[in-house]
């Protein structure tokens, strides 16, 4: 049985850990408020932009722009995977990486190779250890990211698509549902199709200047918007997952402290009982 000193040291260590987890929970909660506000403000714009592009894709000929054209043969696809740079956020990173692995295996079963474009240290390190093809990666972008980071990622995958390095481009990011639930989502970025936007009808748009000239400016902006939307959703999901994980860790520390306190009290009572028995035994021996 551990001594009282060992138990007290363990209780002190758990209390210090609890202080750390509480502090991390408060930091994540503060960051979540800002990230959630940005995400909720941007979500209607991104959804409307996607609906408009899907509506447009259903009404025009694909030959009008390369971003609408499907390759006759697909042997390589690009996957933009968004994960966190740090851990201590529960199963957040694991769920995203598992979604990417599942996607890659499904493509591999049909003879298609997956090229990874990783945003976040956890995803990059995972696929780097497995020597997966990774043309580009971005790390340390979550603490202070802006629209320029999304533009850099979008520019890389658009260039790969236009040069034929990949014939399709997909994006996996986490969708913020609420503080307790965040789910990975797979989005097809290129080629743009009406099916991906789930368009069943809508208004017919009139364009000025001519449509081909208009699309030269609109489509890159659409890809930038889709990637930036993924950034915002993923950031809010990461902070929510970390806040929940740290709250659970704080509760576990509290339970451990209670259990260790019981063990300490039992050990102390056992020590007191043993001392009393020694005293009584000594007194009886003196009487004899």
Secondary structure, 3 states (H helix, E strand, C coil): CCCHHHHHHHHHHHHHHHHHHHHHHHHHHHHHHHHHHHHHHHHHHHHHHHHHHHHHHCCCCHHHCHHHCCCCCCCEEEEEEECCCCCCCCCHHHHHHHHHHHHHHHHHHCCCEEEEEEECHHHHHHHHHCCCCCCEEECCCCCCCCHHHHHHHHHHHHHHHHCCCCCEEEEEEEEECCCCCEEEEEEEEECCCHHHHCCCCCCCCCCCCCHHHHHHHHHHHHHHHHHHHHHHHHHHHHHHHHHHHHHHHHHHHHHHHHHHHHHHHHHHHHHHHHHHHHHHHHHHHHHC
